[in-house]
Amino acid sequence: MGKRTRRPEFEGFNFTRAMVAAGDGSRVLADYRARAWEVFESLPYPTAKDEAWRRTDIRALNGDFELPVLGAYEDLPAIPERLLMPLVNDRHGGQIVLLPGGVKKDLNPEIAELGVIFTDLETSAQQYPKELGRALCQIVEPEDGKFAALSSSLSRDGVFVFVPKGVKVAQPLHSVVWAAGAGLAHFSRLLIWLEEGASLTYVHEAASPNGLGGQTLHGGVVEIYVGAGADLRFVELQSLGDNVWNFTHERARLERDGNLDWIFGAIGSRLTKNFSDLDLVGQGATGRMSGFYFTDGAQHLDHDTQQNHLAPHTTSDLLFKGALKGRSRSVWQGMIYVAPGAQRTDGYQANRNLVLSDQARADSIPGLEILADDVRCTHGATVGKIDPDLVFYLRSRGLPAGQAERLVVDGFFEPIMQRIPFEGVRERFHQAIQEKMGAR
């Protein structure tokens, strides 16, 4: 037998320093993009030798992409109306759509009168440089990783949300990244900043059409700051097309008595590598992370979560549940970290997986690193198949095989559904289950 050759490592992208946008006369954006590019050039590309990337192979990624030109969306598939509809209320308080080479935005004047900033990054840099400069790159820094630096340097636009001290925003805000176009690279940044005692519900989605062929790249950064006593309900959905390679860095920082309810759903992309960190830096901070994912075909979803307890009397609660079909693969790597002195910490994490085909695979790796002695931290992970006895019981009651399996899958996801207070989001997840299982 001949010697088996190993596929070469990913050689890199065709992006250059000249592609870094200067910003419309804004030093805030220009400086952070320039610094991010320097960090990007200094960091190596990840390989399977890196622990965080050991189970995610990017060697098949094409490094030759173009950035969308101004107005590119006019010649690309239009964003479906269903993605613009409210999910958590009967109407939006405001909406921003990040299109390839363009932005569309709207904000209820009554919310603007409260001092709330909800606009794109370029406008923020021109009209609110003080607020943006105070918040930008304070939560997710370019040094967090090669793709964090790339997204920070090449993101032409994004969304900035600023809620002043004590302001309660009753109507939800909504943003969508529409990453259409084979051969294009889309980079986005979402920055949510809640001052002390503020309250907000926010829905964010990254989406694109299926069946385009070729490869599309999406790099995203999400920065969240929850001030003392503030409350954020954050719904994040990922329904990118089956040709998209998706790399995201996300982090939320919670101050004293801050509260975050983070709901996450992923059904799309060809490959996703996501880092989601919850930093509890203030005493009494509470964070809950609820994740839903369903893969099929050759999809590969890798979610790396961190629950960092950095102050006493903090609470975190993570539950991720996923189902897999076809030859797809999921990876979940989770860590609860308790810093020295972070006594009376209460941390929980669990990942449950339902494998629906013989070729699908789920890797589940929970972890604890505890450096305090008065804590309560638990974790768990399971990977299993549909119980044939349950299917047999349902079929004995007259249900067809396909319907019986769907009911079992619905029951598997029910604990996640119970953690979601928004009917529209639950309906979106139920719809995903029906589509992935196939209507029969």
N, C-alpha and C positions, 0 to 999 in steps of 0.2 A: 504493500500500500504506500502511496505517496504521502509526503508530509503535508498535513493539513495547515493551510495558511490562515492566519488570523486577520479579520477585517481591520483596516487601519482606523485609528481614532479620528473623531471629528476634527477637521482641519481648520474650521473657523468660518466666519462670515465675510462677505465682501464689503461691509460697511467701512466708511472712512471718516476721519475727523471733519472733513468738509461737509458731511451730512448733518452735523450737529447744528441745529437751528439756534440763531442768536437771540431770538425773541424780539418783539417789536419795541426795540429801544429799552427793554427792561433788563437791568443788571441782575435782578433777582433770579430770573430764569436763565439768563446767559451764564451766570457764575455757577449755578448748580449743575447745568448741563456740561459745562467745560470740566468741572471737577469730576463729574461722573465718568466722562470719557477717559480721563487720565486713569481713574481707578479701573475702568474696563480694560484698558490696554495693559495694565500691570498684573491683572489676575489671569491665571491659566483657565482654559476650558475644563469643565468637570469631566471626569472619566469614571469608569467602574471601580477604580482604585480608591475613590473618595467614598467614605462610608455612606454619606447621604444620597449618593448616586449609584450605589452598588447594584441596585435592582432596576435601574432605568437606563436604557441604552439609547444614546442619541447619535450613534454612528451613521444611521441612515438619513439623518437630517441634511437637507440641501442648504448649503451656506450662501447661495446666490439669490438675494431678494432685493426688491425695489421698495422704496418708501412711496406712499401714495402722493400724487401731485395734487395741487389745489383743485377741488371740484371733481376728483376722480370718481366719487360716488355716483355721479350723473350717468356714467357708462357702465355701472355695475348693478347686480341684482338689488332691487329696492328692499328696505327693511320691511318685514311683514307687519301689518297693522296690529296683529295679536300681541306683538312684543311691546307695543306702545300703550297697551291697555293697563289700567290699574290692577294690582294684585292684592293689595292690603287695605283698600278702601274703595269707595265708589268713584273717587276722582283723585288726581294728583294735586299736590300743592305746587309742584314744579317738576319739570322734566328737561333733561339734557340728553341729546343723542350725539354721540361721537361717531361721525361717518368718515370713510376714507377721504381725506382731503376736505373736511368740512365739519361744522358744528351747527346743530339746531337746538335752541333753548327757549324755555318759558318758565316764568315764576309768577305765582299769584301776588299781585301788588300788596295785599294785606300782610303776607309773610315778609315781603321786602321791607315794609314799614316797621317791622319789629327789629330791624337791624340785621336780619339774616342775610348772609352772602351765599349765593348759589349760582355759580357761573363757571365758565371755562377758565383754564389756567392763564391764557394770554390776557383775557380781560381782567382777571384778578391781579395780574402783575402790573397792569396799567392803572387800575382804579383803586386797588387795595394792596399796595406793595407792603405796607407795614404788617398787615395780618398774614399775608402769604409768606413773607420773609420769616416771620416768627415761627411758622408751622412747617414749611417745606423741608423735607429730608430730616426731620427731627425724630421720626419714628422708624422709617425704613431708610437706611443709608446705603450708598453705592457699595460700600465695603461688605455688605451682607452677602454678596455673591456676584458671579460673572453676569448673570442675567438681570439681577437688580441694577447693576451699573449700566448695562446696555439699555434697559428700559428707561432709566433715568436720563441718560444722555440723548436718546433719540426720540423720546416722546414729544411729538409736536403739540399735543394738547392733552387735556384731561379735565377733571372736575375738582373745584374747590368749594367745600361747604363749611361755613363758619356760623355757629349759633352762639349769640352773646350770653353772658351770665344771666341765669334765671329765666331765659326765654323757653317756653313750651310750644313747640311747633305741632299743631294738631293734625295737619294734613301731611301725608307722607311725601317725601321727595324721591325722585326716580331718575336713574341714568342707565343708558344702554351704550355699549361699545359694539358697533356693527362692523365686523372684521371680514368683509367680503373681498373677493378677488384673489385668484390663484397667483402665486409668485410675488405677492405683496407682503410686507412686514408692517404690522400694526403695533404701536406701543402706546400704552395708556397709563394714566396716573389718577387715582382717586384719593383725595385728601379730605377727611371729615374731622372737624375740630369742634368739640362741644366744651364750652366754658362751664364754670361751676354752676350746678343746679339746672343746667339746660336739659331739654328733652327732645328726642327726634326719632322718627321711624324712617328708615332709608332702604330702598330697593335698588340693587345694582345688578346688571346682567351683561355678560359677554356672549355674543351670538354671531352666527354666520350660516350661510346655506350649506346643505350637504351636496355631494355629488359633483363638485367643481373639478376634481382631478388636480394633479400637481400638488404642490405644498404651499401652505400659507403659514406665516409666523405671527404669533401674538405674544407680546411680553407685557406684563402688567405689574403695577405696584399699587398696593392699597395701604394707606396710612390712616389710622384711627386714633384720636385722642379723646378720652372721656374724662372730663374734669371732675373735681370733687363733688359728689352728690349728683352727678349728671346721669342720664339714663338714655341709652341708645339701643334700639331694636334694628338690627342690620340683617337684611336678607340678601344673599349673594347667589346668583344662578349662573351656571356655565353651560351653555347649549351651543358651543362652537361646532362648525362643520367637521365632517369626517376626514378632512385633509389638513386640519390645523394642528400645528405643534405649538403648545401653550405652556409658557413658563411664567410663574407669578410668585412674587414675594409680598406677603401681607403681615401686618402686625398691628395689634391694638394695645394701647397703653391706658390703664385705668388708675386714676388717682383715688384718694380716700373716699370710701363709700360710693364710688362709681359703680354703675351696673351696665353690663353689656349682654344682650341676648343675640347671639350670632347664629344665623340659620344659613346653612350652606347646601346647595344642590348641584350635582355635576352629572350630566348625561352625555356630553358631547366631547369633541376633539379626537384627533388620532392619537396624540400623546399629550399628557399633562404632567408637569412637575410643579407642585404647589407647596410653598412654605407658608404656614399660618401660625403665627405666634401670638400668645395672649400674655401680656406682661402686667401683673398685678403689683403695682408699685406703691399703692396707698393702702393703709390699714382699712379693713372693712370692704375692700373692693370685691365684686362678685362678677364672674364671667361664665356664661354657658355657651357651649358650642354644640350645635346639632347638625350632623352631616348626613346627606342622602346621596348615593351614587348608584348608577345602573349602567353596566358596560355590555357591549356585544361586539360581534365581528372581531377585528384585530385591535380594538381600543386598548390603551394602556394609561391608567390613571394612578399617579403616585402622589399621595398627600402626606406631608411631613408636618406634624403639629407639635407645638411646645406650649405647655402651661407653666408659666414661670411665676412662682410665688416669691415675691421679693420684699414683702412686708408682713407683719403679723395679722392674724384674724382675716385672712383672705380665703375666698372660696372659688373653686373652678369645677365645672361639671361638663364632661365631653362624652357624647355618644355619636358614633359614626356607624351607619349601617349601609351595606351595599350588596347588590346582586350582580351576578356575572353570567353571560352567555357566550356562545361561540368560542373563539380562541382568545378572548380578552383576558386582561390581567389587571388586578388592582394591587396597590401597595399602600399600606398605611403604617407609618412609623410615628409613634407618639411618645412624648416624654413629659412627665411631671417633675419639675425642678423646684425644690424648696431651699431657699437661701439660708445661710446661718442667721439665726435670730428671728426667722419668720415663723414664730411659734403660733400654735392654734390654727394651723393651716388645715383646710378641708379640701382635698383634691380627689377627683374621680375621673377615670377615663375607661371607655369600653369601645371595642370595635367588633361588630358582628357581620359575618359574610355568608351569603347563600350562593353556592356554586350550582348553576343550572345546566352545565354541560361538562362532558368528560375532559375537554381540552382547555377549559377556563381555569384560571389559577388566582388565588388570593393570598397575599403575604401580609401578615398582621404582626407587628412588632411593638408591643407596649414597653414602657420603661419608666423607672423611678430613680431619681437622684435626690436624696433627702439629707440635708445638712443641719436639720433642727430635730429636737427630741420630743416635742409635744405636738404631734401632728396626727391627722387621720387621712391616709392616702391609699386608695385602692385602684386596681386596674384589672382588665380582663380582655380576652380576645378569643373569638371562635370562628371557625371555618367549617361549614357543613353543607350537606345536600338536602334537597326536599325529602321529608319523611314520607316514604311510599305508603305507610299505613294511613296517613292523613289523606293522601290522594285517593287511596282505595275507599276510605270511608265516604268521601264526598261523591265519588263515582257510584258507590252503592246507593246513594240517595238520588241518583238520576242525573248528575251533572256530567257533561262531556269532559274528557281528559284535560283539554286546554283550559276550560273554565275552572276546573278544580285546581289546576296548578296556579292560575292567577289568584284564586282566593287564598291559597297558601302563601303566595308572595305578598299579597296585600296584608295578611296577618303578620308576616315577618316585619314589614315596615311600620306597622301600627304604632309601636312605641315612639318612633320618630314623629309620626303624624300628630301624636298627642302632645308633643313638645312645641308644635307650631300653632300660634294663636290666629293665623291668617287663613281664612278659607280659600282664598284665591291661590295661595302658595301650595296648600295641600292638594287642591284640584290640579295644579300644574304637575305635581309629583305623581298623582294618580294617573294622569294622562300619559306621563312618561312610562309608567309601568305597563299600561295597556299597549303602547306602541312598541316597547321593547319585547314584550311577551308575544305580540302578534295577535291581531283580532281573529279569533276562530269561533 
